[in-house]
Amino acid sequence: MADETPSPYQQQSGRALGVLVIAGAIALGGWVWHLNMIHPRTNDAMIRANIVDIAIQHVNGKIIELPLKDNQLVHLGDLLYAIDPRPFEAAVQEANAELQLAEKEVKGQMADIKMAEAKVLQSEQNIQSAAAEVKRAQAEENYASSYLARLKPLERQQFVTTNALKQAEANQRAQLAAVHDAEAKVRAAEAALNSSHQSRSASEQRLAQFGNQFARVQQAEAKLRKAQLDLEYCRVYAPFDGYITNLNTSVGQFVNTGEKLFALVDDTTWYVIANYKETYLRYIQPGMPVDVFLAAYPGRHFKGEVQGIGWANYPDNVEVKDALPTVERTLNWVVLAGRFPVRIRLTERDADHPFRMGMTAFTSVGVIH
């Protein structure tokens, strides 16, 4: 039987081959580690999109138009639903009538105030005129009284006739009556002035019930704007291109304010939420290119761009209770790196490979495919 002991050459070759294999494994592992550091990758990622709940806004009523199907694509400005507008059209007409009435009443009250102010001014002028007439009549009466006083001694001495004396007495009485008449005019003008002041105060008080002369009109205008806004809410249009999802109602359904009808998935912006280990975060910066691979489309890669890195996550072993944290008393021999969400905006679209929210994704940062 032949000796099967390896020759020294074979032993040396085997050792050398083993060293090369180990060195190659170390080098390959180092290269893979290096690639993971400069091009962080993860399979813990998912396609996401912004979702808006389409709910009834500020109106209650019956749906009369719903030109949609579940999972349908709608475009910006497309009608989503319409509610019976007749009650809200009536509210607009009522608010408009109230506004016109308020404007008419305020204009009438302003006209009353202006008229009262004009009467106040006229009464003041009448008082001034009557006061001047009193002074003139008093002056003439004083002259007539003085003239009569001079004639009486002359009449006893027969220097003037009796008729002349009687005429002077009659003139003095007439001037005294004129004084009394002028004083009566002053009192009448003062009474008119007082009445004008009262009328102006009453008109001002009617306006003051609403704070100022425009408050009532503004209140009516606000009511009209609200009624018009409610009427506009009866017809709601798509705020962006998107997909209808979870539509579970139909025409004829009575809906209330705040009730959700369906959700609208925003088709204008798609992104990936990729959870990266905290050890990779220093190699990821906003604006870096990302290669995105979707499990649903083997062999197809999409371009993306890092939009931002999450600043917080919720620890899974800490519970806050009664304002104090509760930390489990555990000792982990293997420390797992925390993961933070990285938001990646998809910059490439393909009509033949549409995105769907929830798709599994694989991402590599810094790789341009």
C-alpha positions as CSV (number, residue, x, y, z in Angstrom):
1,M,0.0,0.0,0.0
2,A,1.5,3.3,-1.1
3,D,2.3,6.1,1.4
4,E,-0.4,8.9,1.2
5,T,1.4,11.4,3.3
6,P,1.4,14.8,1.5
7,S,4.8,15.9,0.3
8,P,6.3,19.1,1.8
9,Y,5.5,20.9,-1.5
10,Q,1.8,19.9,-1.2
11,Q,1.7,21.0,2.4
12,Q,3.2,24.4,1.6
13,S,0.8,24.8,-1.4
14,G,-2.1,24.0,0.8
15,R,-1.1,26.4,3.5
16,A,-0.6,29.1,0.9
17,L,-4.0,28.4,-0.7
18,G,-5.6,28.6,2.7
19,V,-3.9,31.9,3.5
20,L,-5.0,33.2,0.1
21,V,-8.6,32.1,0.7
22,I,-8.7,33.8,4.2
23,A,-7.0,36.9,2.8
24,G,-9.5,37.0,-0.1
25,A,-12.4,36.6,2.3
26,I,-11.0,39.4,4.5
27,A,-10.4,41.6,1.5
28,L,-13.9,40.9,0.0
29,G,-15.5,41.5,3.4
30,G,-13.6,44.8,3.7
31,W,-14.6,45.8,0.2
32,V,-18.3,45.0,0.9
33,W,-18.1,46.9,4.2
34,H,-16.5,49.9,2.4
35,L,-19.2,49.8,-0.3
36,N,-21.9,49.7,2.5
37,M,-20.3,52.7,4.1
38,I,-20.0,54.9,0.9
39,H,-23.2,53.5,-0.6
40,P,-25.5,52.7,2.2
41,R,-28.3,50.4,1.2
42,T,-31.4,48.8,2.9
43,N,-34.3,46.6,2.0
44,D,-36.4,48.1,4.8
45,A,-38.1,50.6,2.6
46,M,-41.5,51.3,1.2
47,I,-43.2,53.5,-1.5
48,R,-45.2,56.3,0.0
49,A,-47.4,59.2,-1.2
50,N,-49.2,62.0,0.4
51,I,-52.9,61.2,1.1
52,V,-55.7,63.8,1.6
53,D,-59.0,62.8,3.2
54,I,-61.8,64.3,1.2
55,A,-64.5,65.2,3.7
56,I,-67.7,67.3,3.7
57,Q,-66.8,71.0,4.4
58,H,-69.2,73.1,6.5
59,V,-72.4,71.9,4.8
60,N,-74.9,69.1,5.3
61,G,-77.0,67.7,2.5
62,K,-77.7,65.0,0.0
63,I,-75.1,64.0,-2.6
64,I,-76.5,64.7,-6.1
65,E,-73.3,64.2,-8.2
66,L,-70.5,61.7,-7.6
67,P,-68.8,61.1,-11.0
68,L,-66.2,58.8,-9.5
69,K,-65.2,55.2,-9.3
70,D,-63.0,53.6,-6.6
71,N,-59.3,53.6,-7.7
72,Q,-60.0,56.1,-10.5
73,L,-57.4,58.7,-11.6
74,V,-58.7,62.2,-11.4
75,H,-56.9,65.4,-12.5
76,L,-56.6,68.8,-11.0
77,G,-59.9,70.6,-11.2
78,D,-62.1,67.6,-11.8
79,L,-65.4,67.5,-9.9
80,L,-65.3,65.1,-7.0
81,Y,-68.8,65.5,-5.6
82,A,-71.7,67.9,-5.4
83,I,-74.3,68.4,-2.7
84,D,-77.8,69.7,-3.2
85,P,-77.3,73.5,-3.4
86,R,-80.9,74.7,-3.1
87,P,-80.9,75.4,0.7
88,F,-77.6,77.3,0.4
89,E,-78.8,79.3,-2.7
90,A,-81.8,80.4,-0.6
91,A,-79.4,81.3,2.3
92,V,-77.4,83.5,-0.2
93,Q,-80.6,85.2,-1.3
94,E,-81.7,85.8,2.2
95,A,-78.3,87.2,3.3
96,N,-78.2,89.4,0.2
97,A,-81.6,90.8,1.0
98,E,-80.5,91.5,4.6
99,L,-77.5,93.3,3.3
100,Q,-79.5,95.5,1.0
101,L,-82.0,96.3,3.9
102,A,-79.1,97.1,6.2
103,E,-77.5,99.4,3.6
104,K,-80.9,101.1,3.1
105,E,-81.5,101.6,6.8
106,V,-78.0,102.9,7.4
107,K,-78.3,105.3,4.5
108,G,-81.7,106.5,5.9
109,Q,-80.2,106.9,9.4
110,M,-77.2,108.8,8.0
111,A,-79.7,111.0,6.0
112,D,-81.6,111.7,9.2
113,I,-78.4,112.7,11.0
114,K,-77.5,115.0,8.2
115,M,-81.0,116.5,8.1
116,A,-80.9,117.0,11.9
117,E,-77.4,118.6,11.6
118,A,-78.8,120.9,9.0
119,K,-81.7,121.8,11.2
120,V,-79.3,122.5,14.1
121,L,-77.3,124.8,11.9
122,Q,-80.5,126.5,10.7
123,S,-81.8,126.9,14.2
124,E,-78.5,128.4,15.3
125,Q,-78.7,130.9,12.5
126,N,-82.3,131.7,13.3
127,I,-81.3,132.3,17.0
128,Q,-78.6,134.7,15.9
129,S,-81.0,136.5,13.5
130,A,-83.7,136.7,16.2
131,A,-81.2,138.0,18.8
132,A,-80.2,140.7,16.3
133,E,-83.8,141.6,15.7
134,V,-84.4,141.8,19.5
135,K,-81.5,144.3,19.8
136,R,-82.8,146.3,16.9
137,A,-86.3,146.4,18.3
138,Q,-85.1,147.3,21.8
139,A,-83.1,150.1,20.3
140,E,-86.1,151.4,18.4
141,E,-88.3,151.0,21.5
142,N,-85.8,152.9,23.6
143,Y,-85.8,155.7,21.1
144,A,-89.6,155.8,20.9
145,S,-89.8,155.8,24.8
146,S,-87.2,158.6,25.0
147,Y,-89.0,160.6,22.3
148,L,-92.4,160.2,24.1
149,A,-90.8,161.3,27.3
150,R,-89.6,164.5,25.7
151,L,-93.0,165.2,24.1
152,K,-95.1,164.9,27.3
153,P,-93.8,168.2,28.9
154,L,-94.1,170.0,25.6
155,E,-97.7,168.9,25.2
156,R,-98.6,170.5,28.6
157,Q,-97.0,173.7,27.4
158,Q,-98.8,173.3,24.2
159,F,-95.6,173.2,22.0
160,V,-96.9,170.0,20.4
161,T,-100.3,168.9,19.5
162,T,-102.2,166.2,21.3
163,N,-102.3,164.1,18.1
164,A,-98.5,164.2,17.9
165,L,-98.3,163.0,21.5
166,K,-100.8,160.2,20.8
167,Q,-98.9,159.2,17.7
168,A,-95.6,159.0,19.7
169,E,-97.4,156.8,22.3
170,A,-98.7,154.5,19.6
171,N,-95.2,154.2,18.1
172,Q,-93.7,153.4,21.5
173,R,-96.3,150.7,22.1
174,A,-95.6,149.3,18.6
175,Q,-91.9,149.2,19.2
176,L,-92.4,147.4,22.6
177,A,-94.6,144.8,20.8
178,A,-91.9,144.3,18.2
179,V,-89.4,143.7,21.1
180,H,-91.7,141.0,22.6
181,D,-92.2,139.5,19.1
182,A,-88.4,139.3,18.5
183,E,-87.9,137.7,22.0
184,A,-90.6,135.2,21.1
185,K,-88.7,134.4,17.9
186,V,-85.6,133.8,19.9
187,R,-87.4,131.4,22.3
188,A,-88.9,129.6,19.3
189,A,-85.5,129.3,17.6
190,E,-83.9,127.9,20.8
191,A,-86.7,125.3,21.1
192,A,-86.1,124.3,17.5
193,L,-82.4,124.0,18.2
194,N,-83.1,121.8,21.2
195,S,-85.5,119.6,19.1
196,S,-82.8,119.3,16.4
197,H,-80.2,118.2,18.9
198,Q,-82.6,115.5,20.2
199,S,-83.4,114.3,16.7
200,R,-79.7,114.0,15.9
201,S,-78.9,112.2,19.2
202,A,-81.7,109.7,18.5
203,S,-80.4,108.9,15.0
204,E,-76.9,108.6,16.4
205,Q,-78.1,106.2,19.1
206,R,-79.8,104.0,16.5
207,L,-76.5,103.7,14.7
208,A,-74.6,103.2,17.9
209,Q,-76.5,100.0,18.6
210,F,-74.0,98.3,16.1
211,G,-70.9,100.1,17.4
212,N,-70.5,102.4,14.4
213,Q,-72.4,103.4,11.3
214,F,-70.7,100.6,9.2
215,A,-70.9,97.7,11.7
216,R,-74.4,96.6,10.7
217,V,-73.5,96.6,7.0
218,Q,-70.3,94.8,7.8
219,Q,-72.3,92.2,9.8
220,A,-74.6,91.7,6.8
221,E,-71.7,91.4,4.4
222,A,-70.1,88.8,6.6
223,K,-73.3,86.8,6.6
224,L,-73.5,87.0,2.9
225,R,-69.9,85.9,2.4
226,K,-70.5,82.9,4.7
227,A,-73.6,81.9,2.7
228,Q,-71.7,82.2,-0.5
229,L,-68.8,80.2,0.9
230,D,-71.2,77.4,2.0
231,L,-72.7,77.4,-1.5
232,E,-69.2,77.0,-3.0
233,Y,-68.6,74.1,-0.6
234,C,-71.5,72.2,-2.3
235,R,-69.2,71.5,-5.3
236,V,-65.7,70.2,-4.5
237,Y,-62.9,69.8,-7.1
238,A,-59.7,67.8,-7.1
239,P,-56.8,69.9,-5.6
240,F,-54.3,67.8,-7.5
241,D,-53.8,64.8,-9.8
242,G,-54.5,61.7,-7.7
243,Y,-56.2,58.4,-7.3
244,I,-59.5,57.8,-5.6
245,T,-59.3,55.2,-2.8
246,N,-61.7,53.7,-0.3
247,L,-64.9,55.2,-2.0
248,N,-67.9,53.6,-0.2
249,T,-70.8,55.9,-0.9
250,S,-73.1,56.9,-3.8
251,V,-75.5,59.5,-5.1
252,G,-78.4,60.1,-2.8
253,Q,-76.5,59.6,0.5
254,F,-77.1,62.3,3.1
255,V,-73.8,63.5,4.5
256,N,-72.8,65.8,7.4
257,T,-70.1,68.3,8.0
258,G,-66.7,66.6,8.6
259,E,-67.8,63.2,7.3
260,K,-65.1,61.5,5.2
261,L,-66.1,60.3,1.8
262,F,-62.9,58.8,0.5
263,A,-59.1,59.4,0.3
264,L,-57.2,61.0,-2.5
265,V,-53.7,59.7,-3.1
266,D,-51.4,62.5,-4.5
267,D,-50.0,61.3,-7.8
268,T,-47.8,64.4,-8.3
269,T,-45.1,63.4,-5.8
270,W,-44.0,59.9,-4.8
271,Y,-41.3,59.1,-2.4
272,V,-39.7,56.2,-0.5
273,I,-39.3,56.0,3.3
274,A,-36.2,53.9,3.9
275,N,-35.1,53.0,7.4
276,Y,-31.3,53.2,7.7
277,K,-29.1,52.2,10.6
278,E,-27.8,55.0,12.6
279,T,-24.2,53.9,11.7
280,Y,-24.9,54.9,8.0
281,L,-26.5,58.3,8.6
282,R,-23.2,60.2,8.5
283,Y,-22.7,59.0,4.9
284,I,-26.2,60.2,3.8
285,Q,-26.8,63.8,2.9
286,P,-29.8,65.6,1.4
287,G,-29.5,65.9,-2.4
288,M,-27.5,62.6,-2.9
289,P,-28.7,60.4,-5.7
290,V,-30.4,57.1,-4.8
291,D,-30.9,53.9,-6.8
292,V,-34.4,52.5,-6.1
293,F,-35.4,48.9,-6.9
294,L,-38.9,47.7,-6.5
295,A,-39.8,44.1,-5.7
296,A,-42.9,44.5,-8.0
297,Y,-40.8,45.3,-11.0
298,P,-37.7,43.0,-11.2
299,G,-34.9,44.3,-13.4
300,R,-36.3,47.9,-13.4
301,H,-34.5,50.6,-11.4
302,F,-35.7,54.1,-10.6
303,K,-33.8,57.3,-9.8
304,G,-34.3,59.1,-6.5
305,E,-32.9,61.8,-4.4
306,V,-32.4,62.1,-0.7
307,Q,-34.8,64.7,0.6
308,G,-34.1,64.5,4.3
309,I,-33.3,62.4,7.3
310,G,-35.6,61.9,10.2
311,W,-34.6,63.7,13.5
312,A,-36.4,61.4,15.9
313,N,-37.9,58.0,16.5
314,Y,-39.7,56.4,19.4
315,P,-37.6,54.0,21.5
316,D,-39.3,50.6,21.6
317,N,-38.1,49.8,25.2
318,V,-39.1,53.0,26.9
319,E,-42.7,53.8,28.0
320,V,-43.7,57.1,29.5
321,K,-46.2,56.7,32.3
322,D,-47.3,59.3,34.9
323,A,-44.8,61.8,33.4
324,L,-41.8,59.4,34.3
325,P,-40.1,57.1,31.8
326,T,-40.3,53.3,32.5
327,V,-37.2,51.6,31.3
328,E,-37.0,47.8,31.2
329,R,-34.3,46.1,33.2
330,T,-32.7,44.1,30.5
331,L,-29.2,43.4,29.5
332,N,-28.7,42.9,25.7
333,W,-25.5,41.1,24.8
334,V,-26.0,42.2,21.2
335,V,-26.7,45.9,20.7
336,L,-28.8,46.6,17.7
337,A,-28.3,49.8,15.9
338,G,-31.3,52.2,15.8
339,R,-32.9,53.0,12.5
340,F,-34.0,56.4,11.3
341,P,-36.3,57.1,8.3
342,V,-34.7,58.7,5.3
343,R,-37.1,60.3,2.9
344,I,-36.2,59.8,-0.8
345,R,-38.0,61.7,-3.5
346,L,-38.5,59.6,-6.7
347,T,-37.4,61.7,-9.6
348,E,-38.2,59.2,-12.3
349,R,-41.6,57.9,-13.5
350,D,-42.6,55.2,-15.9
351,A,-46.2,54.8,-17.1
352,D,-45.7,51.1,-17.7
353,H,-44.5,50.7,-14.1
354,P,-46.8,52.8,-11.9
355,F,-46.1,53.4,-8.3
356,R,-48.4,52.1,-5.6
357,M,-48.2,53.1,-2.0
358,G,-46.9,50.3,0.1
359,M,-44.7,48.7,-2.5
360,T,-41.5,47.1,-1.1
361,A,-38.4,49.0,-2.1
362,F,-34.6,48.5,-2.0
363,T,-32.5,51.6,-1.9
364,S,-28.8,52.4,-2.4
365,V,-27.6,55.9,-1.6
366,G,-24.9,57.4,-3.9
367,V,-25.5,54.9,-6.7
368,I,-26.4,56.2,-10.1
369,H,-27.9,53.4,-12.2
